[in-house]
Amino acid sequence: MRLTCQENDSRRNHKSEADRPLDKLNLTHLSPRGPRRSRRRPGGRRPESRRVGYERRVRKGASLPDLDLDLARSFLGDALPDGKPLLDSLCDYGLILGHDPEWKITNAALLLFARAPARHWNPGAGVRIIRVAGTARILGHRDSVVRSAYAGPPLAAAINESIRLALEQVEFSEPLRHIFLRHMPEYPEAAWRELIINAIAHRDYEASAETEVVFYDDRMEVTSPGLPVEPLSFADVRDDNVVHATRNPLLTRVLAESGHMHAKASGLERILKEMEGYFLNEPALKAGDGRFTVVLRNEPQLPTAGPGWKRLVQQLEINPNQKHILLARPDGFTEREYGLLNSVSRSEASAQVCELVDSGVVTPEPADDGSGPIYYLTADLDDQRWFLEDRIPTLRKHFRGGSQLRNSDYRTLFETPYATARRELDYLTEKGFLKANGRGRALHYRPAIGLRK
């Protein structure tokens, strides 16, 4: 009987193993049998097949006519090489595979450029823009939602449409107007634009939920399906410790090369800088239930100056930038903060701060950490500030209930003696907060323009 090569090798191996010393015998067959371990990953698929994400998978039933090639051409714009056919460029990106005429269409290509109805391919790929009344969204109660709009797929159209719809929901911030002395949107546009595009680029498109952008009275939340691939924090962004990882590297590449987003986490750094430039708090991150949320708050870090201090600052003979910092940072500021708030260079900030020192408006004191001086109001000016911040709100309340104020009324309001009341009333009249009428016992005061603003 003739043995096959495999059987012959098996007998040879068995014989040689039996002739070996006992300590080198293969005795694994004598040990208790455990569960059989597969060399493949769970699910029975090889590692290389598991690495193919949703965006790169070929979509069954899709063909080239399902793509809007005109939209693809306009969206990619300058990213397309001169003279190169569009289909070749889409193939180079990996959006379509194979060759003409039997192109294979990936999910990424359909996400970006599907013809109507694009929701047929990816129902949850749109972006929902919502404005909520108050600071909480009550699910199931329509009254809590003031406005709602939708930017549907494909993404090449949804990106610009979602930005346009979000821009309509951004309101002006009164606290920021007091800080910057001009009308300011409640969030920096560059920051929320970056958030929306990042949510579109990095979300999980196998989930059926939509990306949501929700505006509350005190914050803006951008929520997308799927958790970050790598742990993420803005502390890591500040320290340059972010690992650039995404579940959609193909989408991210297309969006970056077409100029619609920043690559390698530079967008997150930009968000931090924009919020800092607006003197708004750092964004917050929330993750849970398979969803990831970034929160921007419209509450400034800086206190809003009261009407008395604002009028006093406006009367100082200093330039607008210098008035700006005194309103925004009456409790002390650095040259860096001066430059950041007024968008001036370091040398300009230093020169203008020195002018404030020479004018007797501020005085420098060394910082505890040795990083540089902190500039505080001089004692006299700081006393005037606190005096006005205490008196003006009470006087405004008094005039809402009556048309005039006498010395006796003032003494009652602030529990001061006659001479002190007279001196303070003269000061308030000089600074334009009160207007004196009559003489002697008939002397009384009415609100002037400084008290009305």
Summary of the structure (lengths in Angstrom):
residues: 453
radius of gyration: 34.3
end to end distance: 112.4
largest distance: 138.7
contacts: 1265
relative contact order: 0.07
helix: 47%
strand: 16%
